[in-house]
Amino acid sequence: MADYDHKMICPRCREEMNHHADKLVYSDALQAGPNGEYIEEFHACPHCGVGASRQA
């Protein structure tokens, strides 16, 4: 689960977004974990419908 204890704010209308899913992403990026993976969170705005994600 996410390290964040606060909801993501919609970049379009500034309302709190709903968390919908977490996805394990395999990568060689420097911000990834020791095995080259990280978790991406996906959110959707209940007000305007825009979707967004952030790295957990």
C-alpha positions in Angstrom: 0.0 0.0 0.0 1.0 3.6 -0.4 3.3 5.5 1.9 1.0 8.5 1.5 -1.6 9.1 4.2 -3.3 11.9 2.3 -5.5 11.9 -0.7 -4.2 13.0 -4.1 -5.6 16.4 -5.3 -7.1 16.6 -8.8 -4.8 18.7 -11.0 -7.8 20.1 -12.9 -10.5 21.0 -10.3 -8.5 20.7 -7.0 -11.0 18.1 -5.4 -9.8 15.0 -3.5 -9.4 12.1 -5.8 -10.4 8.4 -5.1 -7.7 5.8 -5.0 -8.5 3.0 -7.5 -5.5 0.7 -7.9 -1.8 0.0 -7.2 0.4 -1.5 -9.9 3.9 -3.1 -9.4 6.1 -1.6 -12.1 9.5 -3.2 -13.0 12.1 -0.7 -14.1 15.8 0.0 -14.2 15.2 3.6 -13.0 17.2 5.0 -10.1 14.2 5.6 -7.9 13.2 1.9 -8.1 13.7 -0.6 -5.3 16.6 -3.0 -4.9 15.1 -5.3 -7.6 14.2 -2.5 -10.0 10.6 -2.2 -9.0 8.2 0.4 -7.6 4.5 0.8 -7.0 2.4 3.2 -9.0 -0.9 4.5 -7.6 -3.9 5.3 -9.8 -6.6 7.8 -8.9 -9.7 9.2 -10.4 -11.6 12.4 -9.6 -15.2 11.9 -8.7 -16.0 15.6 -9.6 -14.6 16.0 -13.1 -13.5 12.5 -14.0 -9.8 13.1 -14.7 -7.4 10.3 -13.9 -3.9 10.6 -12.5 -1.2 8.5 -11.0 1.8 8.9 -8.6 4.7 6.8 -7.5 4.1 5.2 -4.0 
